[in-house]
């Protein structure tokens, strides 16, 4: 999963792409577990996926209404379809991904 910056995010949304956008902070223990789950998910399904450290982008967090980390946005054609805070399990994330993106 690639680390994205403002330009990557803007291009992804402007091009009306579909995929997953993961927000985290490095010192968040739950985020570390969630990151590992997303690495496994990335091996199971081909999906455009980026991650952003919210410590550097508080304005983006505000724009998306992100309440806490970890946070996963499911984006379909440039629009946020679902926001996930509780990652539960890899099978749960796989099902959510397939629901919108396959």
C-alpha positions as CSV (number, residue, x, y, z in Angstrom):
1,X,0.0,0.0,0.0
2,X,1.5,3.3,-1.1
3,X,1.7,6.4,1.1
4,X,-0.2,9.2,-0.6
5,X,0.2,12.9,-0.4
6,X,-2.3,15.7,-1.3
7,X,-1.5,15.5,-5.0
8,X,-2.1,11.7,-5.1
9,X,-5.4,12.1,-3.2
10,X,-6.5,15.0,-5.5
11,X,-5.7,13.0,-8.6
12,X,-7.6,10.0,-7.3
13,X,-10.7,12.0,-6.6
14,X,-10.5,14.2,-9.6
15,X,-10.2,11.2,-11.9
16,X,-13.3,9.7,-10.2
17,X,-11.4,6.6,-9.4
18,X,-12.6,3.8,-7.1
19,X,-10.6,2.2,-4.3
20,X,-9.7,2.4,-0.6
21,X,-8.3,5.3,1.3
22,X,-6.8,4.5,4.6
23,X,-6.1,7.1,7.3
24,X,-3.9,6.4,10.3
25,X,-1.4,7.9,12.7
26,X,2.0,6.1,13.3
27,X,1.7,5.9,17.1
28,X,-1.8,4.3,17.0
29,X,-1.6,0.7,18.0
30,X,-4.9,-0.2,16.4
31,X,-3.8,1.5,13.2
32,X,-0.8,-0.9,13.1
33,X,-3.1,-3.9,13.3
34,X,-5.4,-2.4,10.7
35,X,-2.4,-1.7,8.4
36,X,-1.4,-5.4,8.5
37,X,-5.0,-6.4,7.7
38,X,-5.0,-4.1,4.7
39,X,-1.7,-5.6,3.4
40,X,-3.4,-9.0,3.5
41,X,-6.5,-7.6,1.8
42,X,-4.3,-6.1,-0.9
43,X,-3.0,-9.6,-1.7
44,X,-6.5,-11.0,-2.0
45,X,-8.1,-8.4,-4.2
46,X,-6.8,-6.0,-6.8
47,X,-7.9,-2.6,-5.7
48,X,-6.5,0.9,-5.8
49,X,-5.4,1.7,-2.3
50,X,-3.5,4.5,-0.6
51,X,-2.8,5.5,3.0
52,X,-2.3,8.9,4.6
53,X,-0.8,9.9,7.9
54,X,-3.4,12.3,9.4
55,X,-0.8,14.0,11.6
56,X,0.2,15.8,8.4
57,X,-3.3,16.4,6.9
58,X,-5.8,17.5,9.7
59,X,-7.6,19.6,7.1
60,X,-8.3,16.5,5.0
61,X,-9.6,14.7,8.1
62,X,-12.0,17.6,8.7
63,X,-13.1,17.7,5.0
64,X,-14.0,14.0,5.2
65,X,-15.4,14.2,8.7
66,X,-13.0,11.6,10.0
67,X,-13.7,11.1,13.7
68,X,-10.9,8.8,14.7
69,X,-8.2,6.5,13.4
70,X,-7.9,4.0,11.9
71,X,-10.3,5.0,9.2
72,X,-11.0,3.4,5.9
73,X,-12.9,5.2,3.2
74,X,-14.5,3.1,0.4
75,X,-14.5,5.4,-2.6
76,X,-16.5,4.6,-5.8
77,X,-16.1,6.8,-8.8
78,X,-14.6,9.6,-6.7
79,X,-17.4,9.6,-4.0
80,X,-17.1,8.2,-0.5
81,X,-19.6,5.3,-0.2
82,X,-18.7,4.1,3.2
83,X,-16.5,5.0,6.2
84,X,-15.2,2.2,8.4
85,X,-13.7,2.7,11.8
86,X,-14.0,-0.9,13.2
87,X,-12.0,-3.1,10.9
88,X,-13.2,-6.4,12.6
89,X,-11.4,-8.9,10.3
90,X,-9.8,-9.4,6.9
91,X,-12.9,-11.4,5.7
92,X,-15.1,-8.4,6.8
93,X,-12.9,-6.0,4.9
94,X,-12.9,-8.3,1.9
95,X,-16.7,-8.4,1.9
96,X,-17.0,-4.7,2.2
97,X,-14.5,-4.2,-0.6
98,X,-16.3,-6.6,-2.9
99,X,-19.6,-5.0,-2.1
100,X,-18.5,-1.7,-3.7
101,X,-15.5,-2.3,-5.9
102,X,-15.8,-5.5,-7.8
